[in-house]
Amino acid sequence: MTPSRSLRPAAVAALAVLALAGCSGGDGGGGSSSGSAEWTPGPLDEYQARIFGYSYDEDERSQEEMQAESDRQNRRVEELVSACMAEEGFDYVPAENNGGTVVASDDLDVEWGTREFAEQYGYGISTDPWGNADAVPEDGTEWVDPNADYVAAMSESEAAAWSEALYGPPIEGDGSEDQEYDWTTAGCYGAAQHEVYEGGGVSDEFAGVQDEMNRFYEAAQADPRFAELDADWASCMADEGYDALTDVNTATDALYTEWNALQGWEDPEYQAQVETWDWTAEPDGPPAPEVDEAAVKAFTEKEIGQAVADFGCQEQVDYQAERTKVDHELQQEFVDQHADELEAWAAAATAARGK
């Protein structure tokens, strides 16, 4: 039997949005330090907040309220998944407490996006600033998959069919980040997440303007003013000894690649162990790969060094303020062209949420 895939990408994205007010790095800043300027949402950002039901005002809702909303959405996803699986001819017990945890900047001992954060946590790649690695449920118990025994009793072919109904067919290709997620091929979870996190039928009704919006963001990245700003930043980073970096958006790519390799999940020997593992007898899978602590320590020092230099260079070229200015101008142009469609979409999405 092969292991079930645990994705829930839309759920993760939704939680990131809920926490956005507390730790937003702005438009297209990637994982880089944000510099000293405070990012503010543009006119199109505001429409998206109304459409997808979140707020940029961290004072508007408490962390407890945001967590309650996240839990409510997760329960609704699980209910829809259960109904969908029943239609496919399978049993599925809705899983509780398997959603994410809403985090906010107040949870940190230093403010996100500051020089102090960069000096202490770098980009947050290896440093776990929110303590997620040590997080446990409030009642101290570990989460147990309520469907594990049901699946374990199946034959390999039955389990594969169950998994495909739940998550969709296995993803072909190399699994690279360039592969676009398509909810229509992601099984019952894809359909449920599309309904809850992406507006379902309402989103489909306004697919035209949504496509226009996606094309807008792709085109906006080609604005020459962004290229000039990144060139100034890259020149500063080269002076600091980081001459391989070309723009803020990709500044952490190499670090993430290196970090992933350090974890050992993609090591050929470990992958071979996964492929030959008896998932029926031991559904928890093989032990996690051993990590070289000395290598991790060296990586963290490297990560922090780059993050501090990144913060300083963004501050030097006034990166955040200049980028936000251009971005807001472009967003306003789009809103002026599509105001009626965006307003109708926002109104329909708000009505569909019952607010």
C-alpha positions in Angstrom: 0.0 0.0 0.0 1.2 3.5 -0.7 1.0 6.3 1.8 -2.0 8.7 1.6 -1.0 12.1 0.3 -1.6 15.0 2.8 -1.9 18.2 0.9 -4.7 20.7 1.7 -2.9 23.5 -0.2 -6.0 25.8 -0.2 -6.4 25.4 3.6 -2.8 26.4 4.1 -3.2 29.4 1.8 -6.3 30.4 3.7 -4.6 30.3 7.0 -1.7 32.3 5.6 -4.2 34.9 4.5 -5.8 35.0 8.0 -2.4 35.7 9.5 -1.4 38.2 6.7 -2.3 41.3 8.7 0.1 40.4 11.4 3.1 39.5 9.1 2.6 40.8 5.6 5.7 41.4 3.7 4.0 43.2 0.9 3.5 42.5 -2.8 6.0 40.0 -4.2 8.5 40.4 -1.5 8.8 36.7 -1.2 10.4 35.5 2.0 12.8 38.4 2.1 13.1 40.9 4.9 10.7 43.7 4.3 12.8 46.7 5.1 11.7 49.5 7.4 8.7 50.7 5.4 5.3 49.4 6.4 3.4 47.7 3.6 -0.2 48.8 3.0 -2.9 47.0 0.8 -3.7 48.5 -2.6 -7.2 48.9 -4.1 -7.1 45.4 -5.8 -5.8 43.9 -2.5 -8.9 45.4 -0.8 -11.2 43.8 -3.3 -9.6 40.4 -2.8 -10.1 40.7 0.9 -13.8 41.3 0.4 -14.0 38.5 -2.1 -12.2 35.9 -0.1 -13.4 37.0 3.3 -10.4 38.1 5.2 -9.2 41.4 6.7 -6.0 43.4 6.6 -6.8 45.1 9.9 -5.3 42.9 12.6 -7.2 44.9 15.2 -10.5 44.0 13.7 -10.5 40.4 14.8 -8.6 38.8 17.6 -6.4 35.8 17.1 -9.0 33.7 18.9 -11.7 34.8 16.4 -9.5 34.1 13.4 -8.7 30.6 14.8 -12.4 30.0 15.3 -13.1 30.9 11.7 -10.3 28.7 10.5 -11.7 25.8 12.6 -15.2 26.4 11.2 -13.9 26.4 7.6 -11.9 23.2 8.3 -15.1 21.5 9.7 -17.0 22.5 6.6 -14.3 21.1 4.3 -14.4 17.8 6.2 -18.2 17.6 5.9 -18.1 18.2 2.2 -15.3 15.6 1.8 -17.3 13.1 3.6 -20.4 13.7 1.5 -18.3 13.5 -1.7 -16.6 10.3 -0.7 -20.0 8.7 0.0 -21.1 9.6 -3.5 -17.9 7.9 -4.7 -18.9 4.8 -2.8 -16.5 5.1 0.2 -16.8 5.7 3.9 -15.0 8.8 5.2 -15.0 10.0 8.8 -14.6 13.8 9.0 -11.2 14.5 10.6 -11.2 17.0 13.5 -8.4 19.2 14.7 -6.4 18.7 11.5 -6.5 22.3 10.4 -3.6 24.7 10.9 -3.0 27.2 13.6 -3.5 30.9 13.0 -0.4 32.9 14.0 0.1 36.6 14.4 3.0 38.9 14.9 2.0 39.3 18.5 3.2 35.7 19.0 6.8 36.7 18.3 9.3 38.1 20.8 10.5 40.5 18.0 8.5 42.2 15.3 8.3 40.4 12.0 9.9 42.3 9.1 12.4 44.2 11.3 16.2 44.1 11.5 15.8 42.5 14.9 13.8 39.6 13.3 16.4 39.2 10.6 19.2 39.1 13.2 17.5 36.5 15.3 15.5 34.4 12.9 16.9 35.2 9.4 14.1 34.4 7.0 12.5 31.9 9.3 13.6 28.9 7.2 15.5 27.0 9.8 14.8 29.0 12.9 11.1 28.2 13.6 10.2 31.7 15.0 6.6 30.7 15.8 7.6 27.5 17.6 5.7 25.3 15.2 8.2 22.4 15.6 7.3 22.1 19.3 3.6 22.7 18.8 1.2 20.2 20.4 -2.5 20.2 20.9 -3.8 22.0 23.9 -5.0 18.8 25.5 -1.6 17.2 25.0 -2.8 14.5 22.7 -1.5 13.7 19.2 -3.9 13.8 16.2 -5.0 10.4 15.1 -6.4 9.8 11.6 -10.0 8.5 12.1 -9.8 6.7 8.7 -6.5 4.9 9.3 -8.0 1.6 10.4 -10.6 1.6 7.6 -7.9 2.1 5.0 -5.6 -0.4 6.6 -8.2 -3.1 6.3 -8.4 -2.6 2.5 -6.5 -4.4 -0.2 -3.8 -2.4 -1.9 -6.0 -1.7 -5.0 -9.0 -0.7 -2.7 -6.8 1.7 -0.8 -5.4 3.2 -4.0 -8.9 3.8 -5.2 -9.9 5.4 -1.9 -6.9 7.7 -2.0 -7.6 8.7 -5.6 -11.2 9.5 -4.8 -10.0 11.6 -1.8 -7.0 13.4 -3.4 -7.3 12.8 -7.1 -5.0 10.7 -9.3 -1.3 10.7 -8.7 0.4 13.8 -10.0 2.4 13.2 -13.1 5.7 15.0 -13.7 8.5 15.9 -11.4 6.4 17.5 -8.7 8.1 20.9 -9.3 6.6 24.1 -8.0 6.0 25.1 -11.6 3.2 22.6 -11.9 -0.1 24.4 -11.5 -2.6 23.1 -8.9 -6.0 22.2 -10.4 -8.7 21.6 -7.9 -10.8 19.7 -10.5 -8.2 16.9 -10.5 -7.6 16.9 -6.8 -10.5 14.6 -5.8 -13.0 15.3 -3.0 -10.5 17.4 -1.1 -9.9 19.6 -4.1 -13.7 20.1 -4.6 -14.3 20.8 -0.9 -11.5 23.3 -0.6 -12.5 25.0 -3.8 -16.0 25.4 -2.3 -14.9 26.7 1.1 -11.7 28.6 0.5 -12.1 29.8 -3.1 -15.8 30.6 -3.2 -17.0 27.6 -5.2 -19.8 28.4 -7.5 -19.4 32.2 -6.9 -15.8 32.0 -8.0 -16.7 30.0 -11.1 -19.3 32.6 -12.0 -16.6 35.3 -12.1 -13.9 33.1 -13.6 -13.5 35.7 -16.4 -12.4 38.5 -14.2 -10.4 36.2 -12.1 -8.4 35.1 -15.2 -8.0 38.8 -16.0 -6.7 39.4 -12.5 -4.2 36.6 -12.7 -2.9 37.9 -16.0 -2.7 41.4 -14.4 -0.3 40.1 -11.7 1.8 38.3 -14.2 2.1 41.4 -16.4 2.7 43.7 -13.5 5.9 41.8 -12.6 7.3 42.9 -16.0 7.0 46.6 -15.2 10.4 48.1 -15.8 10.3 50.1 -12.6 10.4 46.8 -10.6 13.4 45.7 -12.6 15.2 48.9 -11.9 14.5 48.6 -8.2 15.7 45.0 -8.1 18.8 46.0 -9.9 19.6 48.6 -7.3 19.0 46.0 -4.6 21.1 43.4 -6.3 24.0 45.9 -6.6 23.8 46.5 -2.9 23.7 42.8 -2.2 26.7 42.2 -4.4 28.6 44.8 -2.4 27.7 42.7 0.7 29.2 39.6 -0.9 26.0 38.1 -2.4 26.7 38.7 -6.1 24.6 35.7 -7.2 21.2 37.3 -6.3 19.3 39.2 -8.9 16.0 40.1 -7.3 14.2 40.1 -4.0 11.5 37.6 -5.1 14.0 34.8 -5.7 16.5 35.8 -2.9 15.6 32.8 -0.8 15.3 30.1 -3.5 18.8 28.7 -3.2 18.5 28.7 0.6 15.2 26.7 0.5 16.8 24.2 -1.9 19.8 23.8 0.4 17.6 23.5 3.4 15.3 20.9 1.8 18.4 18.8 0.9 19.7 19.0 4.5 16.5 17.5 5.8 17.2 14.3 3.9 13.6 13.7 2.6 14.8 13.6 -1.0 17.9 11.4 -0.3 17.9 8.4 -2.7 18.4 5.9 0.1 15.5 7.4 2.1 13.3 7.5 -1.0 14.1 3.8 -1.6 13.1 3.0 1.9 9.8 4.8 1.4 9.2 2.9 -1.8 9.7 -0.5 -0.2 8.0 0.3 3.1 5.2 -2.0 4.3 2.6 0.7 4.7 -0.1 -1.8 5.6 1.8 -3.1 8.6 3.3 0.3 9.6 1.1 3.1 8.3 3.1 5.8 10.1 6.0 5.2 7.7 9.7 5.0 8.2 11.5 7.1 10.8 12.4 10.6 9.7 15.9 11.0 8.2 18.7 11.9 10.5 19.8 15.5 10.2 23.4 16.7 10.6 23.1 19.2 13.5 26.4 20.9 12.6 25.3 21.4 9.1 22.0 22.9 10.3 23.8 25.3 12.6 26.1 26.4 9.7 23.0 26.9 7.5 21.3 29.0 10.1 24.3 31.3 10.4 24.3 31.6 6.6 20.6 32.3 6.5 20.8 35.0 9.1 23.8 36.6 7.5 22.0 36.9 4.1 18.7 38.1 5.8 20.5 40.9 7.6 22.2 42.0 4.5 18.9 41.8 2.6 17.2 43.9 5.2 19.9 46.5 5.0 19.8 46.7 1.2 16.1 46.9 1.0 16.3 49.8 3.5 19.1 51.5 1.5 17.1 51.5 -1.8 13.7 52.1 0.0 12.5 49.0 -1.6 9.2 48.4 0.1 8.0 52.0 -0.3 9.0 52.3 -3.9 7.6 48.9 -4.9 4.3 49.6 -3.0 4.0 52.9 -4.8 4.3 51.3 -8.3 2.1 48.4 -7.3 -0.7 50.6 -6.1 -0.6 52.6 -9.3 -0.9 49.4 -11.4 -3.7 48.0 -9.1 -5.7 51.2 -9.4 -5.5 51.0 -13.2 -6.9 47.5 -13.1 -9.6 48.4 -10.7 -10.7 51.4 -12.8 -11.0 49.0 -15.8 -12.9 46.3 -13.9 -14.7 48.1 -11.1 -18.2 46.8 -11.9 -17.1 43.2 -12.2 -15.0 43.3 -9.0 -17.8 44.9 -7.1 -20.3 42.3 -8.3 -17.9 39.5 -7.4 -17.3 40.9 -3.9 -21.0 41.4 -3.3 -21.8 37.9 -4.4 -19.0 36.3 -2.4 -20.0 38.2 0.7 -23.7 37.1 0.3 -22.6 33.5 -0.2 -20.7 33.6 3.1 -24.0 34.6 4.8 -22.7 37.9 6.1 
